Protein backbone atom coordinates (compact mmCIF):
# COMPACT_ATOMS: atom_id res chain seq x y z
CA UNK A 1 0.00 0.00 0.00
CA UNK A 2 1.28 3.45 -0.91
CA UNK A 3 2.27 5.58 2.06
CA UNK A 4 2.91 9.31 2.22
CA UNK A 5 6.57 10.13 1.75
CA UNK A 6 7.98 11.12 5.17
CA UNK A 7 10.68 13.49 3.92
CA UNK A 8 8.77 15.73 1.49
CA UNK A 9 8.90 19.46 2.16
CA UNK A 10 5.68 21.03 3.41
CA UNK A 11 5.22 23.12 0.26
CA UNK A 12 3.77 21.13 -2.63
CA UNK A 13 4.09 22.08 -6.30
CA UNK A 14 0.90 23.25 -7.99
CA UNK A 15 -0.47 20.99 -10.67
CA UNK A 16 -2.53 22.04 -13.66
CA UNK A 17 -4.25 20.34 -16.58
CA UNK A 18 -2.64 19.49 -19.89
CA UNK A 19 0.85 19.74 -21.34
CA UNK A 20 3.23 22.62 -20.65
CA UNK A 21 6.40 23.73 -22.45
CA UNK A 22 8.35 24.14 -19.21
CA UNK A 23 7.66 24.49 -15.46
CA UNK A 24 7.35 28.25 -15.80
CA UNK A 25 4.24 27.62 -17.91
CA UNK A 26 2.77 25.22 -15.36
CA UNK A 27 3.09 21.48 -14.81
CA UNK A 28 1.03 18.32 -14.81
CA UNK A 29 1.72 15.29 -12.62
CA UNK A 30 4.00 13.45 -15.02
CA UNK A 31 5.85 16.57 -16.17
CA UNK A 32 6.88 17.16 -12.58
CA UNK A 33 7.88 13.51 -12.30
CA UNK A 34 10.22 13.96 -15.27
CA UNK A 35 11.66 17.11 -13.71
CA UNK A 36 12.22 15.52 -10.31
CA UNK A 37 13.77 12.43 -11.94
CA UNK A 38 16.31 14.62 -13.72
CA UNK A 39 14.95 13.79 -17.18
CA UNK A 40 14.11 16.03 -20.08
CA UNK A 41 10.84 17.90 -19.42
CA UNK A 42 8.05 15.63 -20.68
CA UNK A 43 4.70 14.16 -19.71
CA UNK A 44 5.91 10.80 -21.08
CA UNK A 45 9.14 10.28 -19.09
CA UNK A 46 11.16 7.08 -19.11
CA UNK A 47 11.16 6.91 -15.30
CA UNK A 48 7.59 5.55 -15.06
CA UNK A 49 5.76 2.56 -16.54
CA UNK A 50 3.85 3.81 -19.58
CA UNK A 51 0.37 2.73 -18.43
CA UNK A 52 0.91 4.01 -14.90
CA UNK A 53 1.97 7.31 -16.44
CA UNK A 54 -1.21 7.30 -18.53
CA UNK A 55 -3.31 6.79 -15.39
CA UNK A 56 -1.47 9.70 -13.75
CA UNK A 57 -2.03 12.04 -16.70
CA UNK A 58 -5.72 11.14 -16.93
CA UNK A 59 -6.31 11.50 -13.20
CA UNK A 60 -4.44 14.82 -13.19
CA UNK A 61 -6.54 16.22 -16.03
CA UNK A 62 -9.91 14.92 -14.80
CA UNK A 63 -9.50 15.89 -11.16
CA UNK A 64 -11.06 19.21 -10.17
CA UNK A 65 -8.91 22.27 -9.51
CA UNK A 66 -9.85 21.95 -5.85
CA UNK A 67 -8.86 18.28 -5.62
CA UNK A 68 -5.71 18.30 -7.75
CA UNK A 69 -3.35 19.58 -5.01
CA UNK A 70 -3.87 16.27 -3.16
CA UNK A 71 -2.16 14.45 -6.03
CA UNK A 72 1.19 16.25 -5.74
CA UNK A 73 2.43 14.18 -2.81
CA UNK A 74 2.15 11.05 -4.96
CA UNK A 75 4.60 12.26 -7.62
CA UNK A 76 7.81 10.86 -6.06
CA UNK A 77 6.15 7.45 -5.77
CA UNK A 78 5.95 6.91 -9.55
CA UNK A 79 9.62 7.69 -10.20
CA UNK A 80 11.57 4.53 -10.94
CA UNK A 81 8.52 2.29 -11.39
CA UNK A 82 9.27 0.67 -14.73
CA UNK A 83 8.94 -2.86 -16.04
CA UNK A 84 7.99 -4.93 -19.09
CA UNK A 85 5.81 -7.59 -17.47
CA UNK A 86 2.39 -7.49 -19.15
CA UNK A 87 0.80 -8.48 -15.85
CA UNK A 88 1.34 -4.85 -14.80
CA UNK A 89 -0.70 -3.51 -17.72
CA UNK A 90 -3.48 -6.05 -17.23
CA UNK A 91 -3.71 -5.57 -13.46
CA UNK A 92 -3.64 -1.76 -13.60
CA UNK A 93 -6.35 -1.78 -16.25
CA UNK A 94 -8.42 -4.29 -14.32
CA UNK A 95 -8.13 -2.28 -11.11
CA UNK A 96 -9.21 0.96 -12.78
CA UNK A 97 -12.23 -0.56 -14.52
CA UNK A 98 -13.40 -2.50 -11.45
CA UNK A 99 -13.23 0.69 -9.39
CA UNK A 100 -15.29 2.60 -11.95
CA UNK A 101 -17.83 -0.03 -13.01
CA UNK A 102 -19.97 -0.13 -9.82
CA UNK A 103 -20.64 3.63 -10.00
CA UNK A 104 -20.67 4.12 -13.77
CA UNK A 105 -23.76 5.41 -15.55
CA UNK A 106 -25.70 2.73 -17.43
CA UNK A 107 -24.49 3.89 -20.84
CA UNK A 108 -20.85 3.38 -19.76
CA UNK A 109 -21.22 -0.01 -18.09
CA UNK A 110 -20.97 -2.16 -21.21
CA UNK A 111 -17.50 -1.06 -22.28
CA UNK A 112 -16.22 -1.34 -18.70
CA UNK A 113 -17.69 -4.82 -18.27
CA UNK A 114 -16.10 -5.87 -21.57
CA UNK A 115 -12.78 -4.47 -20.36
CA UNK A 116 -13.00 -6.57 -17.18
CA UNK A 117 -13.47 -9.73 -19.24
CA UNK A 118 -10.65 -8.86 -21.64
CA UNK A 119 -8.28 -8.20 -18.73
CA UNK A 120 -9.22 -11.42 -16.99
CA UNK A 121 -8.69 -13.41 -20.18
CA UNK A 122 -5.37 -11.71 -20.74
CA UNK A 123 -4.27 -12.66 -17.22
CA UNK A 124 -5.51 -16.22 -17.77
CA UNK A 125 -3.44 -16.40 -20.95
CA UNK A 126 -0.34 -15.10 -19.16
CA UNK A 127 -0.79 -17.49 -16.24
CA UNK A 128 -1.87 -20.56 -18.22
CA UNK A 129 -5.29 -20.66 -16.55
CA UNK A 130 -8.75 -21.39 -17.94
CA UNK A 131 -10.02 -18.60 -20.16
CA UNK A 132 -13.26 -18.21 -18.18
CA UNK A 133 -11.58 -17.86 -14.78
CA UNK A 134 -12.42 -14.68 -12.85
CA UNK A 135 -10.99 -13.09 -9.74
CA UNK A 136 -13.40 -12.63 -6.81
CA UNK A 137 -13.35 -8.86 -7.29
CA UNK A 138 -14.30 -9.19 -10.96
CA UNK A 139 -17.07 -11.65 -10.12
CA UNK A 140 -18.45 -9.17 -7.61
CA UNK A 141 -18.53 -6.13 -9.87
CA UNK A 142 -19.81 -8.04 -12.90
CA UNK A 143 -22.53 -9.64 -10.80
CA UNK A 144 -23.80 -6.19 -9.89
CA UNK A 145 -24.40 -5.27 -13.56
CA UNK A 146 -25.87 -8.45 -15.10
CA UNK A 147 -27.23 -6.87 -18.29
CA UNK A 148 -23.94 -5.16 -19.11
CA UNK A 149 -22.10 -8.38 -18.30
CA UNK A 150 -24.28 -10.45 -20.62
CA UNK A 151 -23.65 -7.98 -23.44
CA UNK A 152 -19.92 -7.90 -22.69
CA UNK A 153 -19.69 -11.69 -22.69
CA UNK A 154 -21.29 -11.87 -26.14
CA UNK A 155 -19.17 -9.01 -27.45
CA UNK A 156 -15.86 -10.45 -26.26
CA UNK A 157 -16.58 -14.14 -26.85
CA UNK A 158 -14.53 -14.27 -30.05
CA UNK A 159 -11.95 -11.64 -29.17
CA UNK A 160 -8.37 -12.85 -29.02
CA UNK A 161 -6.28 -9.71 -28.51
CA UNK A 162 -2.60 -10.06 -29.18
CA UNK A 163 -0.32 -9.18 -26.30
CA UNK A 164 1.23 -6.22 -28.09
CA UNK A 165 -2.19 -4.88 -29.11
CA UNK A 166 -3.43 -5.13 -25.55
CA UNK A 167 -0.52 -3.07 -24.23
CA UNK A 168 -0.60 -0.50 -27.03
CA UNK A 169 -4.36 -0.06 -27.56
CA UNK A 170 -6.80 -2.00 -25.39
CA UNK A 171 -5.30 -1.21 -21.98
CA UNK A 172 -4.90 2.58 -22.47
CA UNK A 173 -8.39 2.82 -23.97
CA UNK A 174 -9.98 0.92 -21.08
CA UNK A 175 -8.16 3.06 -18.50
CA UNK A 176 -9.34 6.21 -20.27
CA UNK A 177 -12.93 4.92 -20.23
CA UNK A 178 -12.66 4.08 -16.52
CA UNK A 179 -11.37 7.54 -15.61
CA UNK A 180 -14.05 9.20 -17.71
CA UNK A 181 -16.77 7.05 -16.12
CA UNK A 182 -15.58 7.87 -12.60
CA UNK A 183 -15.37 11.57 -13.42
CA UNK A 184 -19.01 11.68 -14.53
CA UNK A 185 -20.38 9.18 -12.02
CA UNK A 186 -23.29 10.31 -9.82
CA UNK A 187 -21.22 10.12 -6.63
CA UNK A 188 -20.39 12.76 -4.00
CA UNK A 189 -16.61 12.84 -4.52
CA UNK A 190 -15.29 11.74 -7.94
CA UNK A 191 -11.88 13.20 -7.07
CA UNK A 192 -11.43 10.67 -4.27
CA UNK A 193 -12.22 7.81 -6.64
CA UNK A 194 -9.76 9.11 -9.23
CA UNK A 195 -7.05 9.42 -6.60
CA UNK A 196 -7.80 5.86 -5.48
CA UNK A 197 -7.26 4.64 -9.05
CA UNK A 198 -3.85 6.28 -9.13
CA UNK A 199 -2.80 5.11 -5.66
CA UNK A 200 -3.80 1.50 -6.33
CA UNK A 201 -2.12 1.58 -9.75
CA UNK A 202 1.07 2.74 -8.05
CA UNK A 203 0.75 -0.14 -5.57
CA UNK A 204 0.37 -2.69 -8.38
CA UNK A 205 3.36 -1.37 -10.28
CA UNK A 206 5.49 -1.25 -7.15
CA UNK A 207 4.58 -4.82 -6.24
CA UNK A 208 5.29 -6.27 -9.69
CA UNK A 209 8.51 -4.36 -10.32
CA UNK A 210 9.83 -5.10 -6.84
CA UNK A 211 11.11 -1.54 -6.65
CA UNK A 212 8.69 -0.08 -4.13
CA UNK A 213 6.99 3.29 -4.34
CA UNK A 214 9.82 4.99 -2.48
CA UNK A 215 10.37 8.17 -4.44
CA UNK A 216 14.10 7.59 -4.11
CA UNK A 217 16.30 10.21 -5.67
CA UNK A 218 13.98 13.18 -5.19
CA UNK A 219 15.91 15.88 -3.39
CA UNK A 220 14.55 18.84 -1.47
CA UNK A 221 16.20 21.38 -3.75
CA UNK A 222 14.47 20.02 -6.88
CA UNK A 223 11.16 19.83 -5.02
CA UNK A 224 11.49 23.44 -3.83
CA UNK A 225 12.42 24.59 -7.34
CA UNK A 226 9.36 22.81 -8.78
CA UNK A 227 7.21 24.54 -6.18
CA UNK A 228 8.69 27.94 -7.00
CA UNK A 229 8.16 27.58 -10.74
CA UNK A 230 4.63 26.22 -10.55
CA UNK A 231 3.48 28.82 -8.03
CA UNK A 232 4.84 31.55 -10.29
CA UNK A 233 3.09 29.98 -13.29
CA UNK A 234 -0.17 29.98 -11.35
CA UNK A 235 0.16 33.68 -10.80
CA UNK A 236 0.71 33.39 -7.07
CA UNK A 237 4.40 34.17 -6.98
CA UNK A 238 6.24 37.47 -7.27
C-alpha positions as CSV (number, residue, x, y, z in Angstrom):
1,X,0.0,0.0,0.0
2,X,1.3,3.4,-0.9
3,X,2.3,5.6,2.1
4,X,2.9,9.3,2.2
5,X,6.6,10.1,1.8
6,X,8.0,11.1,5.2
7,X,10.7,13.5,3.9
8,X,8.8,15.7,1.5
9,X,8.9,19.5,2.2
10,X,5.7,21.0,3.4
11,X,5.2,23.1,0.3
12,X,3.8,21.1,-2.6
13,X,4.1,22.1,-6.3
14,X,0.9,23.3,-8.0
15,X,-0.5,21.0,-10.7
16,X,-2.5,22.0,-13.7
17,X,-4.3,20.3,-16.6
18,X,-2.6,19.5,-19.9
19,X,0.9,19.7,-21.3
20,X,3.2,22.6,-20.6
21,X,6.4,23.7,-22.5
22,X,8.3,24.1,-19.2
23,X,7.7,24.5,-15.5
24,X,7.4,28.3,-15.8
25,X,4.2,27.6,-17.9
26,X,2.8,25.2,-15.4
27,X,3.1,21.5,-14.8
28,X,1.0,18.3,-14.8
29,X,1.7,15.3,-12.6
30,X,4.0,13.5,-15.0
31,X,5.8,16.6,-16.2
32,X,6.9,17.2,-12.6
33,X,7.9,13.5,-12.3
34,X,10.2,14.0,-15.3
35,X,11.7,17.1,-13.7
36,X,12.2,15.5,-10.3
37,X,13.8,12.4,-11.9
38,X,16.3,14.6,-13.7
39,X,15.0,13.8,-17.2
40,X,14.1,16.0,-20.1
41,X,10.8,17.9,-19.4
42,X,8.0,15.6,-20.7
43,X,4.7,14.2,-19.7
44,X,5.9,10.8,-21.1
45,X,9.1,10.3,-19.1
46,X,11.2,7.1,-19.1
47,X,11.2,6.9,-15.3
48,X,7.6,5.5,-15.1
49,X,5.8,2.6,-16.5
50,X,3.8,3.8,-19.6
51,X,0.4,2.7,-18.4
52,X,0.9,4.0,-14.9
53,X,2.0,7.3,-16.4
54,X,-1.2,7.3,-18.5
55,X,-3.3,6.8,-15.4
56,X,-1.5,9.7,-13.7
57,X,-2.0,12.0,-16.7
58,X,-5.7,11.1,-16.9
59,X,-6.3,11.5,-13.2
60,X,-4.4,14.8,-13.2
61,X,-6.5,16.2,-16.0
62,X,-9.9,14.9,-14.8
63,X,-9.5,15.9,-11.2
64,X,-11.1,19.2,-10.2
65,X,-8.9,22.3,-9.5
66,X,-9.8,22.0,-5.9
67,X,-8.9,18.3,-5.6
68,X,-5.7,18.3,-7.8
69,X,-3.3,19.6,-5.0
70,X,-3.9,16.3,-3.2
71,X,-2.2,14.5,-6.0
72,X,1.2,16.2,-5.7
73,X,2.4,14.2,-2.8
74,X,2.1,11.0,-5.0
75,X,4.6,12.3,-7.6
76,X,7.8,10.9,-6.1
77,X,6.2,7.4,-5.8
78,X,6.0,6.9,-9.5
79,X,9.6,7.7,-10.2
80,X,11.6,4.5,-10.9
81,X,8.5,2.3,-11.4
82,X,9.3,0.7,-14.7
83,X,8.9,-2.9,-16.0
84,X,8.0,-4.9,-19.1
85,X,5.8,-7.6,-17.5
86,X,2.4,-7.5,-19.2
87,X,0.8,-8.5,-15.8
88,X,1.3,-4.9,-14.8
89,X,-0.7,-3.5,-17.7
90,X,-3.5,-6.0,-17.2
91,X,-3.7,-5.6,-13.5
92,X,-3.6,-1.8,-13.6
93,X,-6.3,-1.8,-16.2
94,X,-8.4,-4.3,-14.3
95,X,-8.1,-2.3,-11.1
96,X,-9.2,1.0,-12.8
97,X,-12.2,-0.6,-14.5
98,X,-13.4,-2.5,-11.4
99,X,-13.2,0.7,-9.4
100,X,-15.3,2.6,-12.0
101,X,-17.8,0.0,-13.0
102,X,-20.0,-0.1,-9.8
103,X,-20.6,3.6,-10.0
104,X,-20.7,4.1,-13.8
105,X,-23.8,5.4,-15.5
106,X,-25.7,2.7,-17.4
107,X,-24.5,3.9,-20.8
108,X,-20.9,3.4,-19.8
109,X,-21.2,0.0,-18.1
110,X,-21.0,-2.2,-21.2
111,X,-17.5,-1.1,-22.3
112,X,-16.2,-1.3,-18.7
113,X,-17.7,-4.8,-18.3
114,X,-16.1,-5.9,-21.6
115,X,-12.8,-4.5,-20.4
116,X,-13.0,-6.6,-17.2
117,X,-13.5,-9.7,-19.2
118,X,-10.6,-8.9,-21.6
119,X,-8.3,-8.2,-18.7
120,X,-9.2,-11.4,-17.0
121,X,-8.7,-13.4,-20.2
122,X,-5.4,-11.7,-20.7
123,X,-4.3,-12.7,-17.2
124,X,-5.5,-16.2,-17.8
125,X,-3.4,-16.4,-20.9
126,X,-0.3,-15.1,-19.2
127,X,-0.8,-17.5,-16.2
128,X,-1.9,-20.6,-18.2
129,X,-5.3,-20.7,-16.6
130,X,-8.8,-21.4,-17.9
131,X,-10.0,-18.6,-20.2
132,X,-13.3,-18.2,-18.2
133,X,-11.6,-17.9,-14.8
134,X,-12.4,-14.7,-12.9
135,X,-11.0,-13.1,-9.7
136,X,-13.4,-12.6,-6.8
137,X,-13.3,-8.9,-7.3
138,X,-14.3,-9.2,-11.0
139,X,-17.1,-11.7,-10.1
140,X,-18.5,-9.2,-7.6
141,X,-18.5,-6.1,-9.9
142,X,-19.8,-8.0,-12.9
143,X,-22.5,-9.6,-10.8
144,X,-23.8,-6.2,-9.9
145,X,-24.4,-5.3,-13.6
146,X,-25.9,-8.4,-15.1
147,X,-27.2,-6.9,-18.3
148,X,-23.9,-5.2,-19.1
149,X,-22.1,-8.4,-18.3
150,X,-24.3,-10.4,-20.6
151,X,-23.7,-8.0,-23.4
152,X,-19.9,-7.9,-22.7
153,X,-19.7,-11.7,-22.7
154,X,-21.3,-11.9,-26.1
155,X,-19.2,-9.0,-27.5
156,X,-15.9,-10.4,-26.3
157,X,-16.6,-14.1,-26.8
158,X,-14.5,-14.3,-30.1
159,X,-11.9,-11.6,-29.2
160,X,-8.4,-12.9,-29.0
161,X,-6.3,-9.7,-28.5
162,X,-2.6,-10.1,-29.2
163,X,-0.3,-9.2,-26.3
164,X,1.2,-6.2,-28.1
165,X,-2.2,-4.9,-29.1
166,X,-3.4,-5.1,-25.5
167,X,-0.5,-3.1,-24.2
168,X,-0.6,-0.5,-27.0
169,X,-4.4,-0.1,-27.6
170,X,-6.8,-2.0,-25.4
171,X,-5.3,-1.2,-22.0
172,X,-4.9,2.6,-22.5
173,X,-8.4,2.8,-24.0
174,X,-10.0,0.9,-21.1
175,X,-8.2,3.1,-18.5
176,X,-9.3,6.2,-20.3
177,X,-12.9,4.9,-20.2
178,X,-12.7,4.1,-16.5
179,X,-11.4,7.5,-15.6
180,X,-14.1,9.2,-17.7
181,X,-16.8,7.1,-16.1
182,X,-15.6,7.9,-12.6
183,X,-15.4,11.6,-13.4
184,X,-19.0,11.7,-14.5
185,X,-20.4,9.2,-12.0
186,X,-23.3,10.3,-9.8
187,X,-21.2,10.1,-6.6
188,X,-20.4,12.8,-4.0
189,X,-16.6,12.8,-4.5
190,X,-15.3,11.7,-7.9
191,X,-11.9,13.2,-7.1
192,X,-11.4,10.7,-4.3
193,X,-12.2,7.8,-6.6
194,X,-9.8,9.1,-9.2
195,X,-7.1,9.4,-6.6
196,X,-7.8,5.9,-5.5
197,X,-7.3,4.6,-9.0
198,X,-3.9,6.3,-9.1
199,X,-2.8,5.1,-5.7
200,X,-3.8,1.5,-6.3
201,X,-2.1,1.6,-9.8
202,X,1.1,2.7,-8.1
203,X,0.7,-0.1,-5.6
204,X,0.4,-2.7,-8.4
205,X,3.4,-1.4,-10.3
206,X,5.5,-1.2,-7.2
207,X,4.6,-4.8,-6.2
208,X,5.3,-6.3,-9.7
209,X,8.5,-4.4,-10.3
210,X,9.8,-5.1,-6.8
211,X,11.1,-1.5,-6.7
212,X,8.7,-0.1,-4.1
213,X,7.0,3.3,-4.3
214,X,9.8,5.0,-2.5
215,X,10.4,8.2,-4.4
216,X,14.1,7.6,-4.1
217,X,16.3,10.2,-5.7
218,X,14.0,13.2,-5.2
219,X,15.9,15.9,-3.4
220,X,14.5,18.8,-1.5
221,X,16.2,21.4,-3.8
222,X,14.5,20.0,-6.9
223,X,11.2,19.8,-5.0
224,X,11.5,23.4,-3.8
225,X,12.4,24.6,-7.3
226,X,9.4,22.8,-8.8
227,X,7.2,24.5,-6.2
228,X,8.7,27.9,-7.0
229,X,8.2,27.6,-10.7
230,X,4.6,26.2,-10.5
231,X,3.5,28.8,-8.0
232,X,4.8,31.5,-10.3
233,X,3.1,30.0,-13.3
234,X,-0.2,30.0,-11.3
235,X,0.2,33.7,-10.8
236,X,0.7,33.4,-7.1
237,X,4.4,34.2,-7.0
238,X,6.2,37.5,-7.3
